[in-house]
Amino acid sequence: MMKDAVKILLVEDNPNDVELTLRALGALGSGGDVVVARDGEEGLDYIYRRGTFESREEGNPKVVLLDLKLPKLNGLEVLQRIKTDPVLKTMPIVMLTSSREERDVLKSYGLGVNAYVVKPMGFESYIETVREVGIFWGVVNEPPPEDGWRGHGGEVGERDEGTD
């Protein structure tokens, strides 16, 4: 049972992967709370509330599921833009990709990705993996505040060390 509505941004251009991912996440009861962006530029438009998403409701997704190989802007470019934005840098991002290449994994973590998940090949494995990712990042994980970490009256990026 979910405690809140889950907002997941899926940035994926492959229609089959979109369908499978939505099916897996729908099993969590969050199917209506998944927004799909078909390329990197559209993903950033959603996050920054511009273009066709200019009038969308305020607030960030609890997690971004980001494919690596995307049209217009690839996943690494999207990741870099989000993680270098002082307000958005704490937004959880999971790279959900078919690439097992070491350079892609290293570059993703170097840019600040929160997790790197390789898409399994089989239908059942894919559904189960995405379901587990959705449960952890969409339900179990506590996302950061919208405006980054704040201590007691501190600045964005500061952390109150005494609150563990």
C-alpha atoms as one frame of an Amber mdcrd trajectory, in Angstrom:
protein
   0.000   0.000   0.000   1.437   3.375  -0.952   1.488   6.266   1.450   1.345
   9.092  -1.134   0.820   9.583  -4.825   4.082   8.673  -6.513   5.389  10.906
  -9.257   7.898   9.207 -11.508   9.371  10.783 -14.600  10.303   8.144 -17.171
  12.597   9.500 -19.889  12.581   6.751 -22.522  12.271   6.745 -26.313  11.718
   3.010 -26.936   7.934   2.381 -27.075   8.328  -1.261 -25.988  10.394  -0.272
 -22.934   7.869   2.465 -22.096   5.038  -0.071 -22.216   6.893  -2.631 -20.081
   7.976   0.002 -17.563   4.452   1.381 -17.228   3.125  -2.149 -16.783   5.676
  -2.855 -14.035   5.024   0.436 -12.272   1.275   0.023 -12.670   1.540  -3.009
 -10.410   2.545  -0.548  -7.668  -0.649   1.391  -8.164   1.378   4.299  -9.547
   0.576   3.962 -13.241  -1.350   7.254 -13.305   1.524   9.025 -11.607   4.161
   8.222 -14.213   4.945  10.917 -16.756   6.704   9.785 -19.922   9.124  12.020
 -21.811  10.239  10.594 -25.183  13.606  12.371 -25.411  16.099  14.182 -23.196
  14.902  17.648 -24.125  11.299  16.768 -23.246  12.494  15.343 -19.921  14.165
  18.642 -19.048  11.093  20.551 -20.250   9.012  18.597 -17.726  11.449  19.213
 -14.872  11.825  22.923 -15.641   8.089  23.384 -16.401   8.591  24.796 -19.888
   7.198  24.138 -23.364   4.240  21.747 -23.287   4.764  21.317 -19.514   4.697
  25.041 -18.719   1.349  24.799 -16.935   1.927  21.483 -15.162   1.422  21.279
 -11.423   4.363  22.468  -9.308   6.666  19.933  -7.699   9.366  17.546  -8.770
   9.088  13.802  -9.353  10.223  11.553  -6.504  12.550   9.866  -8.986  13.621
  10.167 -12.618  14.107   6.910 -14.545  16.470   7.974 -17.302  17.550   6.042
 -20.381  21.104   6.597 -21.582  20.612   6.627 -25.343  17.986   9.261 -26.150
  17.273  11.582 -29.074  17.990  15.337 -28.854  19.848  15.184 -25.506  21.239
  11.870 -24.293  20.833  10.628 -20.733  24.289  11.795 -19.668  23.544  15.339
 -20.862  20.221  15.352 -18.999  21.901  13.953 -15.886  24.650  16.573 -16.027
  22.178  19.463 -16.366  20.116  18.284 -13.397  23.067  17.490 -11.144  24.778
  20.838 -11.824  21.605  22.797 -11.015  21.922  23.962  -7.376  18.189  23.502
  -6.758  17.743  20.171  -8.538  21.035  18.399  -7.785  19.530  16.287  -4.989
  16.729  14.952  -7.222  17.056  11.135  -7.312  17.958   9.843 -10.763  18.178
   6.193 -11.755  19.848   5.396 -15.054  17.666   2.638 -16.559  19.520   1.491
 -19.653  20.610  -1.480 -21.728  24.266  -0.381 -21.667  26.677  -2.423 -19.555
  29.666  -0.497 -20.889  32.069   0.431 -18.115  32.559   3.950 -19.458  28.788
   4.600 -19.320  28.576   3.321 -15.734  31.616   5.348 -14.624  30.474   8.524
 -16.406  26.967   8.219 -14.907  28.258   7.853 -11.358  30.819  10.592 -11.973
  27.970  12.950 -12.884  26.031  12.039  -9.744  23.514   9.359 -10.731  21.908
   7.719  -7.690  21.680   4.243  -9.223  22.580   2.504 -12.475  20.255  -0.338
 -13.486  20.785  -2.450 -16.606  17.513  -3.467 -18.272  17.142  -7.257 -18.175
  16.428  -8.988 -21.484  13.537 -11.277 -20.478   9.976 -10.016 -20.007   9.510
 -11.330 -16.445  12.988 -10.181 -15.363  12.379  -6.725 -16.799   9.013  -6.376
 -15.043  10.426  -7.570 -11.705  13.520  -5.338 -11.874  11.530  -2.203 -12.735
   8.949  -3.060 -10.075  11.721  -3.303  -7.459  13.245  -0.005  -8.625   9.794
   1.607  -8.429   9.133   0.263  -4.946  12.456   1.471  -3.585  12.677   4.891
  -5.235   8.959   5.648  -5.446   7.743   4.281  -2.119  10.536   3.362   0.330
  13.077   6.126  -0.348  12.525   9.514   1.283  13.247  12.113  -1.414  15.071
  15.343  -0.623  13.107  18.548  -0.043  12.224  20.397  -3.245  14.842  23.085
  -2.636  17.738  20.882  -1.546  19.093  20.217   1.923  18.556  22.893   4.519
  19.815  22.899   8.045  18.218  25.066  10.708  18.212  28.338   8.819  21.119
  27.136   6.653  21.778  27.588   2.994  20.957  25.127   0.246  23.626  22.444
   0.261  24.322  22.704   3.988  23.400  19.788   6.117  22.550  19.708   9.788
  24.901  16.994  11.034  23.029  16.450  14.295  19.792  15.058  12.841  20.639
  11.409  12.121
